[in-house]
């Protein structure tokens, strides 16, 4: 399936891009699995590795690691928010 | 009777007029007995460093949605006639206004509580990130544990997908909360 992935703030800087369209291999169906899939790219993508403080949203709603990812979804990864 | 338009959010680069915003909350509404407001300003010092400017990044679309959902939650918890949230993005300098929250209610208790709740939730749920320019270089501002604690005291987990000490993603009640809001709509 194809999804759109967005990166914000320090994570955007770390991975060097703000967005990408991505075809996911079979079996990558949750936010946690997608995160691991991206972290496996290595190098800068280690910013998404397990243990790093990363938040995720699917279709603009914050979700936990087991949040499902469906075709056409907009998935965003970002550090904890610091507004206000 | 409160209508949807009495509850609004704006995410903008421009500054705002605090007096005008407070005025609108009670204008033509003799049932309003209390308006509580909060204004967040940019400080020139953070974590021991002098800060000359900062740039606020946000997630267009999700930001507005997150703020609107916080207002929906506030309406479910307190008796409110109206509420307004304005949050700026882009480059700001010390003493600039960053955020405005105003709440109109019949009595001060609901107005005070809702105003504080909205700010506490905004701090942990609205997708904004601060990038500071300091005398020792530029840096992303780290989230503070005390903001999580402040949000948690309202009775729900403050953030979703949080990584715990074991390095595992722990499921908090947040995802359920967001779903619940959606069902109520």
Boltz contact constraints between the chains, C-beta under 6 A:
constraints:
  - contact:
      token1: [A, 8]
      token2: [B, 59]
      max_distance: 6.0
  - contact:
      token1: [A, 9]
      token2: [B, 57]
      max_distance: 6.0
  - contact:
      token1: [A, 9]
      token2: [B, 129]
      max_distance: 6.0
  - contact:
      token1: [A, 9]
      token2: [B, 140]
      max_distance: 6.0
  - contact:
      token1: [A, 10]
      token2: [B, 140]
      max_distance: 6.0
  - contact:
      token1: [A, 32]
      token2: [B, 169]
      max_distance: 6.0
  - contact:
      token1: [A, 50]
      token2: [B, 167]
      max_distance: 6.0
  - contact:
      token1: [A, 51]
      token2: [B, 167]
      max_distance: 6.0
  - contact:
      token1: [A, 53]
      token2: [B, 163]
      max_distance: 6.0
  - contact:
      token1: [A, 55]
      token2: [B, 161]
      max_distance: 6.0
  - contact:
      token1: [A, 56]
      token2: [B, 161]
      max_distance: 6.0
  - contact:
      token1: [A, 57]
      token2: [B, 62]
      max_distance: 6.0
  - contact:
      token1: [A, 60]
      token2: [B, 61]
      max_distance: 6.0
  - contact:
      token1: [A, 60]
      token2: [B, 62]
      max_distance: 6.0
  - contact:
      token1: [A, 60]
      token2: [B, 65]
      max_distance: 6.0
  - contact:
      token1: [A, 61]
      token2: [B, 178]
      max_distance: 6.0
  - contact:
      token1: [A, 62]
      token2: [B, 160]
      max_distance: 6.0
  - contact:
      token1: [A, 63]
      token2: [B, 160]
      max_distance: 6.0
  - contact:
      token1: [A, 63]
      token2: [B, 175]
      max_distance: 6.0
  - contact:
      token1: [A, 64]
      token2: [B, 160]
      max_distance: 6.0
  - contact:
      token1: [A, 64]
      token2: [B, 161]
      max_distance: 6.0
  - contact:
      token1: [A, 64]
      token2: [B, 171]
      max_distance: 6.0
  - contact:
      token1: [A, 64]
      token2: [B, 175]
      max_distance: 6.0
  - contact:
      token1: [A, 65]
      token2: [B, 161]
      max_distance: 6.0
  - contact:
      token1: [A, 65]
      token2: [B, 169]
      max_distance: 6.0
  - contact:
      token1: [A, 80]
      token2: [B, 143]
      max_distance: 6.0
  - contact:
      token1: [A, 81]
      token2: [B, 127]
      max_distance: 6.0
  - contact:
      token1: [A, 81]
      token2: [B, 128]
      max_distance: 6.0
  - contact:
      token1: [A, 82]
      token2: [B, 129]
      max_distance: 6.0
  - contact:
      token1: [A, 82]
      token2: [B, 130]
      max_distance: 6.0
  - contact:
      token1: [A, 82]
      token2: [B, 141]
      max_distance: 6.0
  - contact:
      token1: [A, 82]
      token2: [B, 143]
      max_distance: 6.0
  - contact:
      token1: [A, 83]
      token2: [B, 126]
      max_distance: 6.0
  - contact:
      token1: [A, 83]
      token2: [B, 128]
      max_distance: 6.0
  - contact:
      token1: [A, 84]
      token2: [B, 40]
      max_distance: 6.0
  - contact:
      token1: [A, 84]
      token2: [B, 99]
      max_distance: 6.0
  - contact:
      token1: [A, 84]
      token2: [B, 122]
      max_distance: 6.0
  - contact:
      token1: [A, 84]
      token2: [B, 123]
      max_distance: 6.0
